[in-house]
Amino acid sequence: MSKTERQSEVESLSEQLKGAPTLYVTDFTGLTVERMTDLRRRLRAVGGRYVVVKNTLAGRALAANAVAGLGPHLAGPTGLVLAGDDPLPAAKALLEFSRTADNRPAVRVGLVDGKLVEPAYIKRLGELPSREELLGQLAGAMNGILYQVVGALEALREQRQAAS
């Protein structure tokens, strides 16, 4: 790769990093091209991207964006999950994919809201219910409370009728 090609790749990756405040550093060892394509498709469906990077070029792009702390994790086969503003959908897609692919890719570290996070944190993010599921649970709980209030009011009405 020539110097201009390397510079072009660093600039391209740097632009992609600007649009993705959340990213996960992974090790894609053991993934076939077919599985990698499937992972990319799943991440694209939730607004994320999976980029295989050369470690030195990734280090330069991260430094250009003032992202510190990821350098020690850029070793071996490295792929970046660019998750965008919301870290949950990409974490869910990554977790679901890794369950079907012998825990590959292995998450090394993440960057969520400018803070370094451990792989266990990213796994917990992936296990959280989606926004729609949480809203459904809230609606179900509110519905149950409403039935209890209606039942209490009905009992109070019957009690007052019996007293008069």
Backbone hydrogen bonds, N-H to C=O, Kabsch-Sander energy under -0.5 kcal/mol:
donor,donor_aa,acceptor,acceptor_aa,energy
6,R,2,S,-2.5
7,Q,3,K,-2.5
8,S,4,T,-2.5
9,E,5,E,-2.4
10,V,6,R,-2.5
11,E,7,Q,-2.4
12,S,8,S,-2.4
13,L,9,E,-2.6
14,S,10,V,-2.5
15,E,11,E,-2.1
16,Q,12,S,-2.0
17,L,13,L,-2.3
18,K,14,S,-1.5
19,G,15,E,-1.1
20,A,17,L,-1.2
22,T,84,G,-0.8
23,L,111,L,-1.9
24,Y,81,V,-1.9
25,V,109,V,-3.1
26,T,24,Y,-0.5
26,T,79,G,-3.0
27,D,106,A,-2.7
28,F,26,T,-0.6
28,F,77,P,-0.6
31,L,28,F,-2.0
36,M,32,T,-2.5
37,T,33,V,-2.3
38,D,34,E,-1.9
39,L,35,R,-2.5
40,R,36,M,-2.5
41,R,37,T,-2.2
42,R,38,D,-2.4
43,L,39,L,-2.4
44,R,40,R,-2.6
45,A,41,R,-1.8
46,V,42,R,-0.7
46,V,43,L,-0.9
47,G,44,R,-1.5
48,G,43,L,-3.4
49,R,82,L,-1.5
51,V,80,L,-2.7
53,V,78,T,-2.1
58,A,54,K,-2.7
59,G,55,N,-2.4
60,R,56,T,-1.9
61,A,57,L,-2.3
62,L,58,A,-2.8
63,A,59,G,-2.2
64,A,60,R,-2.2
65,N,61,A,-1.1
66,A,63,A,-1.5
67,V,62,L,-3.0
68,A,66,A,-0.7
73,H,70,L,-1.6
74,L,71,G,-1.7
75,A,73,H,-1.3
78,T,53,V,-0.6
79,G,26,T,-2.1
80,L,51,V,-3.3
81,V,24,Y,-2.9
82,L,49,R,-2.6
82,L,80,L,-0.8
83,A,22,T,-2.4
83,A,81,V,-0.9
84,G,22,T,-0.8
90,A,86,D,-0.6
91,A,87,P,-1.7
92,K,88,L,-2.8
93,A,89,P,-2.5
94,L,90,A,-2.6
95,L,91,A,-2.5
96,E,92,K,-2.9
97,F,93,A,-2.3
98,S,94,L,-2.5
99,R,95,L,-1.7
100,T,96,E,-0.9
100,T,97,F,-1.0
101,A,97,F,-0.7
103,N,98,S,-2.7
104,R,101,A,-0.7
106,A,27,D,-2.1
108,R,25,V,-3.3
109,V,25,V,-1.2
110,G,117,V,-2.2
111,L,23,L,-3.0
112,V,115,K,-2.5
114,G,21,P,-0.6
115,K,112,V,-1.8
117,V,110,G,-2.4
121,Y,118,E,-0.7
122,I,118,E,-1.5
123,K,119,P,-2.3
124,R,120,A,-2.2
125,L,121,Y,-2.2
126,G,122,I,-2.1
127,E,123,K,-1.2
128,L,124,R,-0.8
128,L,125,L,-0.9
134,L,130,S,-2.5
135,L,131,R,-2.4
136,G,132,E,-2.2
137,Q,133,E,-2.4
138,L,134,L,-2.4
139,A,135,L,-2.6
140,G,136,G,-2.3
141,A,137,Q,-2.3
142,M,138,L,-2.7
143,N,139,A,-2.3
144,G,140,G,-2.1
145,I,141,A,-2.2
146,L,142,M,-2.4
147,Y,143,N,-2.1
148,Q,144,G,-1.8
149,V,145,I,-2.3
150,V,146,L,-2.6
151,G,147,Y,-2.4
152,A,148,Q,-2.4
153,L,149,V,-2.6
154,E,150,V,-2.4
155,A,151,G,-2.3
156,L,152,A,-2.2
157,R,153,L,-2.4
158,E,154,E,-2.3
159,Q,155,A,-2.2
160,R,156,L,-2.2
161,Q,157,R,-2.1
162,A,158,E,-2.2
163,A,159,Q,-1.5
164,S,160,R,-1.1
